[in-house]
Amino acid sequence: MELERSVYQELIKWKKNKNSKAILLKGVRQCGKTYIVRKFAKEQYEFFIEINFITDKNAITIFNGDLDSKTILTNISALKLNSAIIPNKTLVFLDEIQECPRAIAALKFLAEDKEIDCVASGSLLGLTYKNVPSFPTGYIKEITMYPLSFKEFAIASGLSDKVLNHVKECFIDLKAVNTTVNDSLLSLFRTYLIVGGMPDAVSSFLESRNFDDVIEIQKELYNEYNHDIIKYAEKSKEKIRDIYQRVPSVLSSGGRRFLLSEINSNARYERYESGFRWLYDSGTVLPCFNVKEPMIPLEINAERNLQKLFLSDIGILSALTIKGAQLDILSGEINANLGYLFENVVAQELVSCGYDLYYYNQKTIGEIDFIIQDGMDVIPIEVKSGKDYKKHNALNKLISSSNYKIKKSYVLCHSNIEKTDNIIYLPWYMTAFMERTKIDKPITIQNLENLDSYLD
């Protein structure tokens, strides 16, 4: 089954304006990197050469000698005897590149060869740069790929462009979504809570509609990630695995904030800091840091030792924690104790929209689930899983505080779009349209050539 992925358009844009750079496509294992590159090659190139450093152990020898483009391409031709490397018509794909550090360094020279396009892909679980002879800074364009977002899941489920455009227009204009459309998308979102965005799980569900098969795939992925920690983490393997394995239980316990004392009563953040960073870099967890003040820039206000951790895929979290409650969720019978699922999926959606994750917790105000920064605006977000979505004391205190100028805030819930003063109520699925503002238009610079004439 073909799955439409938004990263495909980024690859198209790169091909048209690649500016002598190679692509390094990163992401957690089995999020669809290889699939999308093969699809891209099939539709956009006449010739395609794929080298996988895990399945073809001899491939490492390609990069044993000189790393100039001519030598590398000659070695590739020798290894791939039936593959043609035709200038301006060939895509070279280096898959699982984390297994060959010298190949990462070689991306510089392949990028300099303007007659050959090169895409490399690697699992974030193993993609470290410590052993790379010389990292090709300035010669690669890094793209991070995530599990399918809800929008991608909806498209794979058959949602039309017409409906998507209607929903996006409603988000922009803050007008109610068509009732039937809204009810259908809320139902589909609850399905997404269970299936998640890992391509194998999505494809299995769309083909069989069998949750048992989906859950088996999700648990296998979780086990693979645990095995990869042992394989790729150079230090503190046990600490890293302890943190990763505690995330589901911390989230489902209702506390949300990750406390090291739950692993070890004598644990100190400094001893575990490198383990946290490894998990952030691996993409298996999504960190959400507390901010001292909900003011820009949020990054400077972040308190790194106060954090919530979410899994990178809501489907895996559901498989590990809800224990047979899938049908209840689908029917809309959502227990208040399942609110953590909605927070996790919102975290996942915000990251796919380009945001870093922050929250705010202060004694006199309370806790705000998420705080995002879009341009000069700080936007608080509350996530509500139940019917009492208009009860949000912490949010009320924050937006009424004279210390902060909050222009708008979001409450994500099962309702349609509503607006009350500077609180906007949105159905859960609307997170898909909270894309971060991009500066992708040419900037006009004032002509300074004749400025000296004003001084005469």
Residue pairs with C-beta under 8 A, 6 or more apart in sequence:
1 156
1 203
1 206
1 207
2 39
3 32
3 35
3 148
3 152
3 156
3 199
3 202
3 203
4 152
4 155
4 156
5 32
5 36
5 145
5 148
5 152
6 149
6 151
6 152
7 25
7 36
7 143
7 145
8 36
8 39
8 40
10 143
11 23
11 36
11 37
11 40
11 44
11 119
11 143
12 40
12 44
14 21
14 23
14 141
15 44
15 117
18 117
18 141
20 111
20 112
20 114
20 139
21 111
21 139
21 140
21 141
22 107
22 110
22 111
22 118
22 119
22 120
22 136
22 139
22 140
22 141
23 118
23 119
23 120
23 140
23 141
23 143
24 97
24 104
24 107
24 120
24 121
24 122
24 140
24 141
24 142
24 143
25 33
25 36
25 37
25 119
25 120
25 121
25 122
25 143
25 145
26 33
26 121
26 122
26 123
26 124
26 127
26 142
26 143
26 144
26 145
26 283
27 33
27 123
27 124
27 144
27 145
27 146
27 283
28 123
28 124
28 125
28 146
28 147
28 225
28 282
28 283
28 284
28 312
28 313
29 123
29 125
29 221
29 224
29 225
29 228
30 198
30 199
30 200
30 221
30 224
31 145
31 146
31 147
31 197
31 198
31 199
32 145
32 147
32 148
32 199
33 95
33 121
33 145
34 95
34 121
35 199
36 145
37 93
37 95
37 119
37 121
38 48
38 50
38 93
40 91
40 119
41 48
41 50
41 91
41 93
42 48
44 91
45 89
45 90
45 91
45 117
46 86
46 89
46 90
47 83
47 84
47 85
47 86
47 89
47 90
47 91
48 90
48 91
48 93
49 76
49 80
49 83
49 85
49 90
49 91
49 92
49 93
50 93
50 95
51 59
51 62
51 76
51 79
51 80
51 92
51 93
51 94
51 95
52 59
52 95
52 96
53 59
53 60
53 94
53 95
53 96
53 97
53 98
53 99
53 100
53 103
54 95
54 96
54 99
55 96
56 79
58 79
59 79
59 100
60 99
60 100
60 102
60 103
61 75
61 79
62 72
62 75
62 76
62 79
62 103
63 72
63 75
63 100
63 102
63 103
63 106
64 102
65 71
65 75
67 102
67 105
67 106
67 108
67 109
68 109
69 109
69 110
69 112
69 113
69 116
72 106
72 109
72 110
73 85
73 92
73 113
73 116
76 83
76 85
76 92
77 83
77 85
84 90
85 92
85 116
87 115
87 116
88 115
90 116
90 117
91 117
91 118
91 119
92 110
92 116
92 117
92 118
92 119
93 118
93 119
93 120
93 121
94 100
94 103
94 107
94 118
94 119
94 120
94 121
95 120
95 121
96 121
96 122
96 123
97 103
97 104
97 120
97 121
97 122
97 127
98 122
98 123
98 126
98 127
98 128
98 232
99 126
101 129
101 131
101 132
101 133
102 132
102 133
103 120
104 120
104 129
104 132
104 135
104 136
105 132
105 133
105 134
105 135
105 136
106 136
107 118
107 120
107 136
107 139
107 140
108 134
108 136
108 139
108 140
110 116
110 118
111 118
111 136
111 139
111 140
112 139
120 140
123 228
124 144
124 281
124 282
124 283
124 284
125 225
125 228
125 229
125 232
125 282
125 283
125 284
126 228
126 231
126 232
128 232
128 234
128 281
129 135
130 234
144 283
146 197
146 283
146 312
146 348
146 351
146 352
147 196
147 197
147 198
147 199
147 312
147 313
147 315
147 348
148 156
148 196
148 197
148 198
148 199
148 202
149 197
149 348
149 349
149 352
149 432
150 189
150 192
150 197
150 345
150 349
150 429
150 431
150 432
151 164
151 432
151 433
152 197
153 188
153 192
153 195
153 197
153 202
154 164
154 185
154 188
154 192
154 429
154 432
155 164
156 202
156 206
157 188
157 191
157 206
159 188
163 181
166 177
166 178
166 181
167 177
167 181
167 185
167 429
167 430
167 433
168 433
169 175
170 176
170 177
170 417
171 417
171 426
171 430
171 433
172 433
174 417
174 419
174 424
175 417
176 182
176 416
176 417
176 418
177 185
177 416
177 417
177 427
179 416
182 416
182 427
185 427
185 429
186 414
186 427
186 428
186 429
187 330
187 332
188 429
189 345
189 427
189 428
189 429
190 329
190 330
190 332
190 334
191 330
192 314
192 345
193 314
193 318
193 329
193 341
193 342
193 345
194 211
194 214
194 315
194 318
194 322
194 326
194 329
194 330
195 201
195 202
195 205
195 214
195 315
196 202
196 218
196 313
196 314
196 315
196 316
196 317
196 318
197 313
197 314
197 315
197 348
198 217
198 218
198 221
198 313
198 315
198 316
200 217
200 221
201 214
201 217
201 218
201 221
201 315
204 210
204 213
204 214
204 217
205 211
205 213
205 214
211 326
214 315
214 319
215 319
218 313
218 315
218 316
218 318
218 319
218 320
219 316
219 319
219 320
221 313
221 316
222 316
222 319
222 320
225 244
225 284
226 241
226 244
226 245
228 282
229 237
229 240
229 241
229 244
229 282
230 237
230 241
232 282
233 240
233 278
235 274
236 272
236 274
236 275
236 278
239 271
239 272
239 275
240 275
240 278
240 279
242 263
242 275
243 258
243 263
243 272
243 275
243 276
243 279
243 285
243 309
244 279
244 284
244 285
246 258
246 262
246 263
247 258
247 285
247 309
247 310
247 311
248 311
248 317
248 320
248 321
249 321
250 256
250 257
250 258
250 259
250 262
250 309
251 309
251 310
251 311
251 317
251 321
251 340
251 343
251 344
252 321
252 337
252 340
254 337
254 339
254 340
256 308
256 340
256 343
257 306
257 307
257 308
257 361
258 307
258 308
258 309
260 267
260 268
260 269
260 272
261 267
269 305
276 287
276 307
279 285
279 309
280 287
283 312
284 311
284 312
285 309
285 310
285 311
285 312
286 309
286 310
286 311
286 312
286 347
286 348
286 351
286 357
287 307
287 308
287 309
287 357
288 307
288 308
288 309
288 310
288 347
288 357
288 358
288 359
288 370
289 302
289 303
289 304
289 306
289 307
289 357
289 358
289 359
290 302
290 303
290 306
290 307
290 358
290 359
290 360
290 361
291 298
291 301
291 302
291 303
291 358
291 359
291 360
291 371
292 301
292 303
293 301
293 404
294 301
294 360
294 368
294 371
294 378
294 380
294 398
294 404
294 406
295 301
295 378
295 404
296 373
296 376
296 378
297 373
298 356
298 358
298 371
298 372
298 373
298 378
299 356
301 358
302 358
306 361
308 359
310 317
310 343
310 344
310 347
310 348
310 357
311 317
311 344
312 348
313 348
314 341
314 344
314 345
314 348
317 341
317 344
318 326
318 341
321 340
321 341
322 329
322 338
322 341
325 335
325 338
328 334
328 335
329 338
329 341
332 414
334 385
334 386
336 385
336 386
338 385
339 383
339 384
339 385
339 386
341 385
342 383
342 384
342 385
342 412
342 428
343 369
343 383
345 428
345 431
346 369
346 370
346 381
346 383
346 412
346 428
346 431
347 357
347 370
349 431
349 432
349 434
350 357
350 370
350 372
350 381
350 431
350 434
351 357
353 431
353 432
353 434
353 435
353 436
354 435
354 436
354 438
355 372
355 373
355 374
355 434
355 436
356 372
356 373
357 370
357 372
358 370
358 371
358 372
358 373
359 367
359 368
359 369
359 370
359 371
360 367
360 368
360 371
360 380
360 398
361 367
361 368
364 397
365 394
365 397
365 398
365 401
366 393
366 394
366 397
367 394
368 380
368 381
368 382
368 394
368 395
368 398
369 381
369 382
369 383
370 380
370 381
370 383
371 378
371 379
371 380
371 381
372 378
372 379
372 381
372 434
373 379
374 436
374 437
375 437
377 407
377 408
378 404
378 406
379 406
379 408
379 409
379 410
380 395
380 398
380 399
380 406
380 409
380 410
381 409
381 410
381 411
381 412
382 392
382 394
382 395
382 409
382 410
382 411
382 412
383 412
383 428
384 392
384 411
384 412
384 413
384 414
385 414
387 414
389 411
389 413
389 414
389 415
389 425
390 411
390 425
392 411
392 423
395 409
395 411
395 423
398 404
398 406
398 409
399 406
399 409
399 422
399 423
406 422
407 422
408 422
408 423
408 424
409 422
409 423
409 424
410 423
410 424
410 425
410 426
410 434
411 423
411 424
411 425
411 426
412 426
412 427
412 428
412 430
412 431
413 425
413 426
413 427
413 428
414 427
414 428
415 425
415 427
416 425
416 427
417 424
417 425
417 426
417 427
417 430
418 424
418 425
419 425
